């Protein structure tokens, strides 16, 4: 019955508003916070369609799968965003990420990940990432229905980018293949039926002081029932060395539904 309800609501919710998709490693922190043994899935689906004086379609989705056995967890996460009027495409982005986690007894874990991504707004024909990180718990508190958790993650990744040469200027590089250092901070708090997740990411090209990226994302999850949450996201991104025709800052806000089984 849960699965049938999930599929019905997923289909209907395709026509409800939203907007977003990102820069470097896609943040998947809110998708599988309560990892359970065996198979799990979650999905976010939002969209909008306007017809008449304007014909505009907006669609954003993620499809996420996880399998956990003892200390081992495998994630396959994918998603995309489309905004267009049938003739012109304002936004067209997509990504897929494969991640393996090994958790230690003290809840710390090591991760290996691979990601491929495309993003029209960021002029990305293709971005591929492969890397590893170690995540450790700094502090945690739990009492009754309230909990607070701080985590720190450190890592390295190899990042290959191919930009759209028809959009960038002559002075911009079309191709890069850089090693970046990763520093991430996670703050997660939960009380009653509300969960707040704040994730901060710093990604630095190790051979250049001027090439770095910052991301801060706050997720608010309002529990509706055991398998559905109202999701509100606020994302701020800063790229210190973008292509010359792009600005340093991106601001995204998202409102939608997160389904988990």
N, C-alpha and C positions, 0 to 999 in steps of 0.2 A: 504493500500500500504506500509506503514511504517513497519507493522508487517511482511509482506511477504518479504520485502527487508532484514529485520533483520534476518529472519530464513535462507534465502539463504546465506547471508554473514557469518552467524554463522557456517553453514555447511562447507563452503569453507575454512574458516580460521582455521579449526581444523588442518591443515597441514602447519602451520607457527610456527617458533621457540620460545622457552622460558625455564625458570626453577625457582622453589621456593616452599616452604610451611613451616610453622613455629612452633613457640615456644610459649607456654602459650596462652593468648588471641589472636585470629587471628585479625589482623588490617583490619577493613572494612570501614575506614574513607572515602575513595574516592568513595564508591559505591553509596551512596544516599545523596550527599551534598545538592542538591536542592529538598527537600522533598515537594511533592505536595499532595493535598487532594485526597483521593481515592487510587486506586491500582497502583503500579509501579513495574517495574522489570529491572534488569540489568544483564549482563553476560560478563565474560571474557573467551575467548577460544583461546588457542594457542597450537601448536604441531609441531612435525617433524617426518618424517619417512625416514630411510636410508636402502637401500637394495643393495645387491651385496657382496662385500668383508666383509661387516658388516650388520647385520640386527638389527636395533635399532629403537625403538618407543619411542617418547617423547610426553606426553600429559598433559596439565594443563587446568583446567576449574573451573569456579565458576558459580553458579546459584543463583540469589538473588531476593527476593520478599519482598515488603513492602506494608503495608496498613495504611493510615493515616486518622483519623477523629478528627477534632478539635485539641485538645492538645495531643491526644493519637496516638502513632505509634507502629506498630508491624512489626518486621523484621524476616524473615527466610532466612538464608544465609548458603550455603553449597559449597564445592569445593573439589578438589583433584588433585593429581599429580602422574604420572606413568612414569618411565624410565626403560626400559628393552629390552632384545633381544629375547624374546620368551621363553628362557630357564631360564635365570637368571634375577632377578629383582634388579636393583640398587637402585631405589627409589619407594616407594609405600606409599602414604600419603593421608589422607582425613579428613574432618571436617564438622560439622554441628553446627550452632549457632542459637538460638532463643533469640531475644532481644525485650524487651518492653521499650519504652521511654515515659515519661510524661514531656511535655515542659511547662515552666512557661511563663508569659507574657514578661519577660525580656530576653527571649531566653535561659535561663539556663534550664537544664533538669536533671531528675533523671532517671536512667536506672536499669533494672533488666535483668540478662542474664543467659542462660544455654548453655554450649558448650560441645560437645564430639569430640574427636580427636584421630587419630592414625598416627604414623609416623615411618617408618622403619629406616631412617637415625638416628633419635634421640632415637631409641630403644624403642619407645613407643608402647606397645600393646594396651594401652588405657589411655587416660587422660580425666577426667570429671571436669568441672568447673561450679560453681554456685555462683553468686555474685551480687553486686549492686554498683553503683557509682553515684556521683553527679558532673555534669559538669557545669562550670560557665564561662562566657565570661569576659576576663580581659581587652581587648581593641579591638576596631574595627574602621575601617576607610573605607569610600566609596565615590568615586567621579567619575562620568561618568562611564567609563568601567573598572575602577581600584578599587580594594578592598583589604583590609588587615584585618585579624582577628586572635586574640590570645585567646585560651581557655585553662583552667586548669580543670582536672578531678581528683577526689579523691574517693577511694572506698576500698572495701574488697571483697575477694572471697575465697571460699573453693575449694581446688584443690586435686583431687585424681589421683594418677598415678600408673600404673602397667607397669613395664619394662620387656623386653624380657630376661628371666633368662638364656637363652642359649647364650646370647651375652655379658652379664655383668660379672664382676669378682666376686669372693666370698665376697669381702669386700663391694661391692656396695649393697644398699638396693633395693629390687625388688618392694616393695610396700611403698607408702607414702600417707598421708592424712593430708595436711597442710592448715592453714589459712594464706593468703598472703595479705599484704597491697598493694594498687595500687595508683600510682601517674603518671599522663599522661599530656603531654603538646602538644598542637596542634597549628601550624602556617599555615594559609591558605591565599594565595594571588592569585589574578586573574587580568589579564590585557589582553585586546583584546581577543584572542582565546586561551590563555595559562593559565592553572591553576597549581599552585605549592602547594603541601600539605606536610608538614613535621610533623611527629608524633613521639614523644619520650615517651617510657613507662619504668617505674621502678616498679618491682614486688619483694617484700621482704617477706620472711618467718618471721613472727612476733616474733618467739622464737629463731631465730638464726641470728647472725650478718653476717655470712659467706655465707648464702644461699640467693642469690638475682640474678635477671636477668634484663638485660637492652636491649632495642630494639630501634633503630632509623631507621625510614623508610621515604624516600623521594619519592613522587609520582609526576611525570610530566605528565600532561594531555594536549594533543594538539587537540583542537576541529576540527573535519573534517566536521561534519554537526550537526543537532539537536539531533541525536541519536547515533553518533559514535565518539569515541575519540581514538587517538593513545596514548598508555599508556607506560611510561618508569618508572621503579621502581628500587630503590637502597635500600637494606636492610642490616643492620649490627646488629647482635645479639651477646650478651655476657651472658654466664651463669657462675657464679662464683663457682658453685658446681655441675658440671655435673658428670655422671658416669665416672669412671676412664679411660675408653677406648676412650672417646670423648674429643675433644678439647673445649676450652672455647668460641672460636669465630666461627661464621658462617657469610658468606658474600653471598648474593643472588642478582642477577640482573635479571630483567624481561623486555621483550619488547613484546607488544601484542596490542590487541584492546579491548576497553571497550564499550559495547553497553548499552544504557539506553532508556527505553520507559516510 
